Amino acid sequence: MTEPADLLLVNARLVLADRVIERGWVAAVAGRIVEIGEGTAPEPGEDCGGDLVMPGLIELHTDHIEAHYMPRPSVTWPAAAAVVAYDGQIATSGITTVLDSLRVWREEGADEVAGEAATLAQAIDAARGAGLLRVEHFLHLRCEVPMPHAVRETEELIHRPDVRLLSLMDHTPGQRQFRDEAKLRAYYRGKKAGISDAELDALFARRVEFQAAHAQANYAALVALAQARGVPLASHDDTTLAHVEDAVRDRIAVAEFPTTPDAAVALHGAGVRVLMGAPNLVRGGSHTGNVATVDLARAGVLDILSSDYVPSSLLFAVLRLPEIVPAVDLPAAVRTATKAPAEAVGLSDRGEIAVGKRADLIRVRWVDGLCAVRRVFCAGRRVA
């Protein structure tokens, strides 16, 4: 090394994008990786004791921030404090770059957290400005297309420089993820105890009316907004080949949680990155009865993993994937939560252990099917 390293990790199983160095080392200066080697490092460093050293994980879709903001029904926590607590959980899960998924719509009688995107975005700004965040945060605007004010509320946020993804969702009863209305009823009963059939009937009728009145125009306006700002687009719960055709036409970058094998295969074949849930893989299937993540991995069409609603599931799924699907080796599994999501949203400076990339690194112990994050470095600085 031509200059002393700010960070030097030695005696590690180093997971590169295409191979594993069984006894490797990595050095960083000023937050960037400057050298990678095999065997004995040129100077003493932090001895990893044979632990895995991987790129920091990159999360494109997690709405877990909302669980911190509203920890119980009708209970809201101070927003900036909720962000700081959430950031700590993200960091200790091995995630060094996160797209905070904020719901851009308002609806009475449905989810507890709705229409709070601006509040949470401001809270993220406040925590960032105070130097309280451990990892790097960007925004993912989740737009419920049929909602009357979806376009207006998106316009208020999309100018922000930290917006990196906009997803187009439609949870109308009978559509996409909830083609079976009974599953949607079960979903809402699980989220809001005590909701009656009459209340659900009214909610569903209003959703159907909104879809008929607003979905087509809103969809076109949201696509135009994202494309004008250069924000990558994500589709959500693609189910049919018609959905795939829409995604290809509108230059969708990421297909979140396709619900059927046919849709996933067609999307992947068209060059749209298929994102699936890590909890789905860990649990062995979808909690709503849609296609299993492992089946798409076996078919060779799984591109990106997301922790969705369990931050710790991302690392766990990455490490389990090669055991469940032997055709996927460890570097390939790691790419689903590092290099692939980085490329999908234009973060070319991170996502792999390579000279010149950000020193976003995690040290992980993996023993007998269990994993623990032992160190987390974001731009070379230890944060957990």
BABAMAR-687235 format. One record per residue (C-alpha): residue number from 0; x, y, z. Coordinates in nm, 3 decimals, padded with zeros to 5 digits. Layout:
BABAMAR-687235
[site NUM; [X; Y; Z]]
...
***
This chain:
BABAMAR-687235
[site 0; [00.000; 00.000; 00.000]]
[site 1; [00.130; 00.344; -00.088]]
[site 2; [-00.025; 00.509; 00.219]]
[site 3; [-00.143; 00.386; 00.560]]
[site 4; [-00.495; 00.249; 00.555]]
[site 5; [-00.772; 00.407; 00.759]]
[site 6; [-00.936; 00.065; 00.765]]
[site 7; [-00.768; -00.272; 00.720]]
[site 8; [-00.957; -00.598; 00.768]]
[site 9; [-00.743; -00.912; 00.760]]
[site 10; [-00.785; -01.289; 00.791]]
[site 11; [-01.132; -01.278; 00.636]]
[site 12; [-01.337; -01.484; 00.394]]
[site 13; [-01.367; -01.199; 00.147]]
[site 14; [-01.677; -01.215; -00.074]]
[site 15; [-01.609; -01.043; -00.406]]
[site 16; [-01.864; -01.006; -00.683]]
[site 17; [-01.747; -01.321; -00.860]]
[site 18; [-01.546; -01.527; -00.611]]
[site 19; [-01.454; -01.580; -00.247]]
[site 20; [-01.098; -01.525; -00.122]]
[site 21; [-01.076; -01.774; 00.163]]
[site 22; [-00.803; -01.585; 00.349]]
[site 23; [-00.811; -01.230; 00.228]]
[site 24; [-00.773; -00.870; 00.333]]
[site 25; [-00.915; -00.536; 00.226]]
[site 26; [-00.780; -00.186; 00.285]]
[site 27; [-00.959; 00.149; 00.265]]
[site 28; [-00.846; 00.511; 00.271]]
[site 29; [-01.079; 00.810; 00.307]]
[site 30; [-01.385; 00.588; 00.274]]
[site 31; [-01.278; 00.411; -00.047]]
[site 32; [-01.134; 00.066; -00.105]]
[site 33; [-00.774; 00.101; -00.220]]
[site 34; [-00.642; -00.255; -00.218]]
[site 35; [-00.755; -00.616; -00.189]]
[site 36; [-00.525; -00.908; -00.129]]
[site 37; [-00.490; -01.275; -00.045]]
[site 38; [-00.288; -01.423; 00.239]]
[site 39; [-00.094; -01.203; 00.481]]
[site 40; [-00.166; -00.830; 00.468]]
[site 41; [00.126; -00.585; 00.434]]
[site 42; [00.061; -00.445; 00.782]]
[site 43; [-00.140; -00.541; 01.091]]
[site 44; [-00.514; -00.484; 01.078]]
[site 45; [-00.836; -00.595; 01.243]]
[site 46; [-00.823; -00.975; 01.258]]
[site 47; [-01.158; -01.108; 01.140]]
[site 48; [-01.087; -01.460; 01.260]]
[site 49; [-01.212; -01.619; 00.940]]
[site 50; [-01.546; -01.434; 00.945]]
[site 51; [-01.711; -01.338; 00.620]]
[site 52; [-01.642; -00.984; 00.499]]
[site 53; [-01.903; -00.874; 00.246]]
[site 54; [-02.020; -00.552; 00.084]]
[site 55; [-02.273; -00.365; 00.294]]
[site 56; [-02.625; -00.470; 00.198]]
[site 57; [-02.842; -00.238; -00.013]]
[site 58; [-03.214; -00.233; 00.060]]
[site 59; [-03.454; -00.098; -00.203]]
[site 60; [-03.789; -00.162; -00.036]]
[site 61; [-03.856; -00.148; 00.335]]
[site 62; [-04.152; 00.023; 00.495]]
[site 63; [-04.027; -00.082; 00.840]]
[site 64; [-03.973; 00.283; 00.928]]
[site 65; [-04.349; 00.302; 00.977]]
[site 66; [-04.338; 00.042; 01.255]]
[site 67; [-04.111; 00.275; 01.450]]
[site 68; [-04.321; 00.582; 01.376]]
[site 69; [-04.644; 00.407; 01.481]]
[site 70; [-04.540; 00.126; 01.718]]
[site 71; [-04.900; 00.054; 01.819]]
[site 72; [-05.236; 00.139; 01.663]]
[site 73; [-05.316; 00.509; 01.709]]
[site 74; [-04.979; 00.569; 01.883]]
[site 75; [-04.730; 00.789; 01.698]]
[site 76; [-04.372; 00.832; 01.814]]
[site 77; [-04.175; 01.156; 01.764]]
[site 78; [-04.082; 01.123; 01.397]]
[site 79; [-03.711; 01.207; 01.413]]
[site 80; [-03.663; 00.980; 01.715]]
[site 81; [-03.839; 00.701; 01.525]]
[site 82; [-03.603; 00.753; 01.231]]
[site 83; [-03.295; 00.728; 01.455]]
[site 84; [-03.419; 00.406; 01.615]]
[site 85; [-03.504; 00.259; 01.276]]
[site 86; [-03.162; 00.359; 01.138]]
[site 87; [-02.995; 00.171; 01.423]]
[site 88; [-03.189; -00.144; 01.341]]
[site 89; [-03.103; -00.111; 00.973]]
[site 90; [-02.732; -00.071; 01.053]]
[site 91; [-02.715; -00.370; 01.285]]
[site 92; [-02.888; -00.579; 01.017]]
[site 93; [-02.586; -00.521; 00.790]]
[site 94; [-02.762; -00.272; 00.561]]
[site 95; [-02.541; 00.027; 00.475]]
[site 96; [-02.763; 00.185; 00.207]]
[site 97; [-03.140; 00.192; 00.247]]
[site 98; [-03.422; 00.330; 00.038]]
[site 99; [-03.684; 00.424; 00.295]]
[site 100; [-04.018; 00.328; 00.142]]
[site 101; [-04.274; 00.600; 00.214]]
[site 102; [-04.641; 00.561; 00.127]]
[site 103; [-04.762; 00.851; -00.085]]
[site 104; [-05.135; 00.842; -00.033]]
[site 105; [-05.404; 00.908; 00.225]]
[site 106; [-05.700; 00.689; 00.304]]
[site 107; [-05.941; 00.682; 00.594]]
[site 108; [-06.021; 00.351; 00.757]]
[site 109; [-05.738; 00.146; 00.610]]
[site 110; [-05.375; 00.134; 00.719]]
[site 111; [-05.279; 00.324; 01.031]]
[site 112; [-04.982; 00.497; 00.865]]
[site 113; [-05.093; 00.675; 00.550]]
[site 114; [-05.012; 01.010; 00.402]]
[site 115; [-04.712; 01.061; 00.631]]
[site 116; [-04.445; 01.059; 00.360]]
[site 117; [-04.365; 01.431; 00.393]]
[site 118; [-04.347; 01.407; 00.773]]
[site 119; [-04.110; 01.112; 00.762]]
[site 120; [-03.898; 01.264; 00.483]]
[site 121; [-03.854; 01.577; 00.695]]
[site 122; [-03.765; 01.364; 00.997]]
[site 123; [-03.499; 01.183; 00.794]]
[site 124; [-03.359; 01.523; 00.693]]
[site 125; [-03.351; 01.633; 01.057]]
[site 126; [-03.171; 01.320; 01.177]]
[site 127; [-02.926; 01.339; 00.886]]
[site 128; [-02.859; 01.707; 00.949]]
[site 129; [-02.789; 01.638; 01.316]]
[site 130; [-02.534; 01.369; 01.223]]
[site 131; [-02.740; 01.098; 01.393]]
[site 132; [-02.772; 00.850; 01.107]]
[site 133; [-02.533; 00.558; 01.083]]
[site 134; [-02.600; 00.452; 00.725]]
[site 135; [-02.694; 00.626; 00.402]]
[site 136; [-03.063; 00.688; 00.342]]
[site 137; [-03.245; 00.754; 00.016]]
[site 138; [-03.620; 00.762; -00.055]]
[site 139; [-03.850; 00.522; -00.235]]
[site 140; [-04.190; 00.678; -00.307]]
[site 141; [-04.462; 00.412; -00.298]]
[site 142; [-04.752; 00.550; -00.502]]
[site 143; [-05.095; 00.391; -00.478]]
[site 144; [-05.200; 00.471; -00.833]]
[site 145; [-05.583; 00.480; -00.793]]
[site 146; [-05.580; 00.729; -00.502]]
[site 147; [-05.725; 01.070; -00.599]]
[site 148; [-05.432; 01.278; -00.473]]
[site 149; [-05.147; 01.039; -00.554]]
[site 150; [-05.003; 01.258; -00.829]]
[site 151; [-05.023; 01.583; -00.631]]
[site 152; [-04.856; 01.429; -00.326]]
[site 153; [-04.584; 01.275; -00.542]]
[site 154; [-04.518; 01.612; -00.706]]
[site 155; [-04.449; 01.756; -00.361]]
[site 156; [-04.170; 01.505; -00.294]]
[site 157; [-04.017; 01.395; -00.622]]
[site 158; [-03.796; 01.703; -00.655]]
[site 159; [-03.591; 01.589; -00.354]]
[site 160; [-03.237; 01.483; -00.449]]
[site 161; [-03.258; 01.173; -00.228]]
[site 162; [-03.550; 01.018; -00.421]]
[site 163; [-03.408; 00.711; -00.596]]
[site 164; [-03.711; 00.499; -00.679]]
[site 165; [-04.083; 00.540; -00.747]]
[site 166; [-04.312; 00.238; -00.739]]
[site 167; [-04.652; 00.208; -00.903]]
[site 168; [-04.893; 00.010; -00.687]]
[site 169; [-05.255; -00.094; -00.713]]
[site 170; [-05.410; -00.276; -00.418]]
[site 171; [-05.766; -00.258; -00.551]]
[site 172; [-05.967; -00.567; -00.449]]
[site 173; [-05.953; -00.821; -00.731]]
[site 174; [-05.627; -00.680; -00.872]]
[site 175; [-05.270; -00.812; -00.868]]
[site 176; [-05.163; -00.934; -00.522]]
[site 177; [-05.520; -00.947; -00.404]]
[site 178; [-05.701; -01.111; -00.694]]
[site 179; [-05.865; -01.318; -00.421]]
[site 180; [-06.067; -01.065; -00.219]]
[site 181; [-06.076; -01.302; 00.079]]
[site 182; [-05.699; -01.265; 00.115]]
[site 183; [-05.733; -00.888; 00.121]]
[site 184; [-05.999; -00.913; 00.392]]
[site 185; [-05.768; -01.134; 00.597]]
[site 186; [-05.482; -00.887; 00.541]]
[site 187; [-05.679; -00.591; 00.676]]
[site 188; [-05.819; -00.787; 00.969]]
[site 189; [-05.462; -00.876; 01.062]]
[site 190; [-05.354; -00.512; 01.044]]
[site 191; [-05.656; -00.360; 01.213]]
[site 192; [-05.822; -00.574; 01.476]]
[site 193; [-06.193; -00.524; 01.511]]
[site 194; [-06.264; -00.393; 01.163]]
[site 195; [-06.609; -00.515; 01.061]]
[site 196; [-06.731; -00.671; 00.738]]
[site 197; [-06.945; -00.361; 00.676]]
[site 198; [-06.640; -00.136; 00.715]]
[site 199; [-06.441; -00.356; 00.478]]
[site 200; [-06.729; -00.357; 00.228]]
[site 201; [-06.731; 00.025; 00.228]]
[site 202; [-06.350; 00.041; 00.203]]
[site 203; [-06.340; -00.202; -00.088]]
[site 204; [-06.625; -00.028; -00.273]]
[site 205; [-06.442; 00.304; -00.241]]
[site 206; [-06.119; 00.143; -00.366]]
[site 207; [-06.298; 00.007; -00.674]]
[site 208; [-06.450; 00.350; -00.744]]
[site 209; [-06.110; 00.517; -00.714]]
[site 210; [-05.955; 00.264; -00.948]]
[site 211; [-06.218; 00.325; -01.214]]
[site 212; [-06.203; 00.703; -01.180]]
[site 213; [-05.829; 00.773; -01.139]]
[site 214; [-05.597; 00.479; -01.208]]
[site 215; [-05.542; 00.521; -01.580]]
[site 216; [-05.469; 00.896; -01.571]]
[site 217; [-05.265; 00.875; -01.251]]
[site 218; [-05.052; 00.591; -01.385]]
[site 219; [-04.958; 00.791; -01.696]]
[site 220; [-04.887; 01.105; -01.491]]
[site 221; [-04.668; 00.923; -01.239]]
[site 222; [-04.466; 00.753; -01.513]]
[site 223; [-04.415; 01.090; -01.682]]
[site 224; [-04.310; 01.252; -01.352]]
[site 225; [-04.051; 00.985; -01.279]]
[site 226; [-03.911; 00.982; -01.630]]
[site 227; [-03.885; 01.363; -01.639]]
[site 228; [-03.686; 01.358; -01.315]]
[site 229; [-03.475; 01.057; -01.413]]
[site 230; [-03.607; 00.854; -01.119]]
[site 231; [-03.609; 00.477; -01.177]]
[site 232; [-03.951; 00.314; -01.177]]
[site 233; [-04.070; -00.002; -01.007]]
[site 234; [-04.382; -00.201; -01.082]]
[site 235; [-04.556; -00.385; -00.800]]
[site 236; [-04.723; -00.726; -00.783]]
[site 237; [-04.717; -00.793; -01.157]]
[site 238; [-04.945; -01.089; -01.219]]
[site 239; [-05.035; -01.116; -01.587]]
[site 240; [-04.849; -01.087; -01.914]]
[site 241; [-05.041; -00.762; -01.973]]
[site 242; [-04.874; -00.624; -01.659]]
[site 243; [-04.539; -00.731; -01.802]]
[site 244; [-04.612; -00.553; -02.129]]
[site 245; [-04.692; -00.233; -01.936]]
[site 246; [-04.365; -00.264; -01.740]]
[site 247; [-04.157; -00.308; -02.054]]
[site 248; [-04.334; -00.023; -02.235]]
[site 249; [-04.275; 00.216; -01.944]]
[site 250; [-03.909; 00.121; -01.897]]
[site 251; [-03.961; -00.022; -01.549]]
[site 252; [-03.626; -00.091; -01.379]]
[site 253; [-03.744; -00.318; -01.096]]
[site 254; [-04.044; -00.549; -01.067]]
[site 255; [-04.131; -00.578; -00.700]]
[site 256; [-04.286; -00.905; -00.584]]
[site 257; [-04.437; -01.048; -00.904]]
[site 258; [-04.710; -01.284; -00.792]]
[site 259; [-04.687; -01.557; -01.058]]
[site 260; [-04.401; -01.756; -01.213]]
[site 261; [-04.512; -01.660; -01.566]]
[site 262; [-04.492; -01.288; -01.490]]
[site 263; [-04.152; -01.322; -01.319]]
[site 264; [-04.000; -01.523; -01.603]]
[site 265; [-04.128; -01.277; -01.864]]
[site 266; [-04.007; -00.973; -01.669]]
[site 267; [-03.660; -01.117; -01.618]]
[site 268; [-03.641; -01.216; -01.984]]
[site 269; [-03.726; -00.859; -02.083]]
[site 270; [-03.442; -00.719; -01.874]]
[site 271; [-03.653; -00.598; -01.582]]
[site 272; [-03.488; -00.689; -01.251]]
[site 273; [-03.712; -00.915; -01.042]]
[site 274; [-03.719; -00.826; -00.671]]
[site 275; [-03.857; -01.070; -00.417]]
[site 276; [-03.894; -01.079; -00.041]]
[site 277; [-03.629; -01.221; 00.187]]
[site 278; [-03.896; -01.312; 00.447]]
[site 279; [-04.064; -01.520; 00.176]]
[site 280; [-03.739; -01.715; 00.132]]
[site 281; [-03.673; -01.754; 00.505]]
[site 282; [-04.030; -01.867; 00.577]]
[site 283; [-04.044; -02.098; 00.277]]
[site 284; [-04.323; -01.920; 00.092]]
[site 285; [-04.544; -01.615; 00.049]]
[site 286; [-04.770; -01.522; 00.339]]
[site 287; [-05.040; -01.428; 00.086]]
[site 288; [-05.013; -01.746; -00.119]]
[site 289; [-04.830; -01.602; -00.420]]
[site 290; [-04.518; -01.741; -00.586]]
[site 291; [-04.231; -01.844; -00.357]]
[site 292; [-03.898; -01.663; -00.376]]
[site 293; [-03.713; -01.994; -00.375]]
[site 294; [-03.901; -02.113; -00.684]]
[site 295; [-03.790; -01.805; -00.876]]
[site 296; [-03.433; -01.858; -00.756]]
[site 297; [-03.443; -02.216; -00.882]]
[site 298; [-03.576; -02.090; -01.215]]
[site 299; [-03.285; -01.845; -01.241]]
[site 300; [-03.503; -01.533; -01.245]]
[site 301; [-03.439; -01.390; -00.897]]
[site 302; [-03.234; -01.070; -00.933]]
[site 303; [-03.279; -00.875; -00.608]]
[site 304; [-03.372; -00.962; -00.252]]
[site 305; [-03.547; -00.717; -00.020]]
[site 306; [-03.600; -00.739; 00.355]]
[site 307; [-03.950; -00.590; 00.307]]
[site 308; [-04.091; -00.594; 00.662]]
[site 309; [-03.807; -00.772; 00.854]]
[site 310; [-03.471; -00.590; 00.824]]
[site 311; [-03.265; -00.881; 00.958]]
[site 312; [-03.413; -01.117; 00.699]]
[site 313; [-03.199; -00.976; 00.417]]
[site 314; [-02.865; -01.108; 00.541]]
[site 315; [-03.023; -01.431; 00.663]]
[site 316; [-03.179; -01.498; 00.322]]
[site 317; [-02.857; -01.415; 00.135]]
[site 318; [-02.661; -01.667; 00.340]]
[site 319; [-02.931; -01.934; 00.324]]
[site 320; [-02.988; -01.906; -00.050]]
[site 321; [-02.684; -02.115; -00.159]]
[site 322; [-02.784; -02.387; 00.087]]
[site 323; [-03.141; -02.400; -00.043]]
[site 324; [-03.052; -02.355; -00.412]]
[site 325; [-02.706; -02.507; -00.474]]
[site 326; [-02.693; -02.361; -00.826]]
[site 327; [-02.662; -02.017; -00.663]]
[site 328; [-02.315; -01.978; -00.512]]
[site 329; [-02.230; -01.736; -00.232]]
[site 330; [-02.108; -01.448; -00.454]]
[site 331; [-02.424; -01.474; -00.665]]
[site 332; [-02.642; -01.474; -00.354]]
[site 333; [-02.460; -01.170; -00.215]]
[site 334; [-02.506; -00.986; -00.545]]
[site 335; [-02.885; -01.001; -00.500]]
[site 336; [-02.854; -00.770; -00.200]]
[site 337; [-02.555; -00.558; -00.306]]
[site 338; [-02.445; -00.515; -00.666]]
[site 339; [-02.781; -00.579; -00.834]]
[site 340; [-02.986; -00.331; -00.628]]
[site 341; [-02.708; -00.071; -00.655]]
[site 342; [-02.711; -00.098; -01.033]]
[site 343; [-03.090; -00.087; -01.048]]
[site 344; [-03.105; 00.261; -00.893]]
[site 345; [-02.783; 00.404; -01.035]]
[site 346; [-02.560; 00.379; -00.727]]
[site 347; [-02.248; 00.289; -00.920]]
[site 348; [-02.008; 00.376; -00.637]]
[site 349; [-02.101; 00.081; -00.413]]
[site 350; [-02.234; -00.273; -00.405]]
[site 351; [-01.913; -00.477; -00.431]]
[site 352; [-01.570; -00.514; -00.279]]
[site 353; [-01.355; -00.362; -00.552]]
[site 354; [-01.085; -00.098; -00.572]]
[site 355; [-01.238; 00.248; -00.599]]
[site 356; [-01.574; 00.154; -00.450]]
[site 357; [-01.707; 00.289; -00.123]]
[site 358; [-01.580; 00.102; 00.181]]
[site 359; [-01.927; -00.013; 00.283]]
[site 360; [-01.835; -00.341; 00.448]]
[site 361; [-01.984; -00.586; 00.696]]
[site 362; [-01.815; -00.855; 00.900]]
[site 363; [-02.045; -01.152; 00.954]]
[site 364; [-02.023; -01.472; 01.158]]
[site 365; [-02.221; -01.760; 00.998]]
[site 366; [-02.236; -02.076; 01.209]]
[site 367; [-02.477; -02.370; 01.201]]
[site 368; [-02.739; -02.184; 01.001]]
[site 369; [-02.732; -01.873; 01.217]]
[site 370; [-02.571; -01.537; 01.140]]
[site 371; [-02.458; -01.241; 01.344]]
[site 372; [-02.334; -00.904; 01.222]]
[site 373; [-02.013; -00.831; 01.411]]
[site 374; [-01.896; -00.507; 01.247]]
[site 375; [-02.051; -00.257; 01.005]]
[site 376; [-01.852; 00.007; 00.817]]
[site 377; [-02.016; 00.280; 00.610]]
[site 378; [-01.773; 00.470; 00.386]]
[site 379; [-01.491; 00.328; 00.597]]
[site 380; [-01.634; 00.449; 00.928]]
[site 381; [-01.746; 00.195; 01.183]]
[site 382; [-02.115; 00.246; 01.258]]
[site 383; [-02.210; -00.079; 01.434]]
***
